[in-house]
Amino acid sequence: MALLFIGIDPNTGHNGSPTVWVDPDSRDLVVQSYIADESTRQECVNSTTPGHVKGIPDHETIIRVPAHMIEIVREACDAAERNGLPQLVESSADVGRPPGDA
């Protein structure tokens, strides 16, 4: 598997910069970023999210992606989509609604 490099945080140096890739086979985003601090981790652990049990499974972690990298993440999403990522099925509430309407 050769990852498709999308972008690197332009505001950091040459050691450990947050980076985004796309796996062209699975179309997953692959992200290297900062490990979230303990207070952020605890907030996530204590959060209740629909369809999600409390806690962080052993095979997952919490990271932070700097806000100024949103455009790079958006580009990665576009690259994954261009590589054949299936489109999400619209819910019945969204049918007939113009794109972008809330």
Phi, psi and omega in degrees: 000124175252117179287146177267111179292131179252310182186163180230149180301115182287349183265009179240168181282210185262003182243110172072031181291140173304135187220149178233133175232167170237134172276110184294338179283309182267344184066021175285149168276137176243123188234130169253127180204188183286139173291131180296147179289168187298322181293323176293316178301315181295322177298319178292318179299318185275353183286146173250118180242132180307132179076015185222130176282156178294148176107176178240116180301153182303332182268008179234164175213170178253129176235165173243133174250122182304139183303328181288358176263007181305318181297323178292318178296319178299318178297321178296319177298317178298318180296319178297318180295319178298332180275015172099017178299127180301142177288145176292143177281132179291141174285161181299334179289337182269344183298129179084353179274132178299145179304140177090349178282139179264000000 
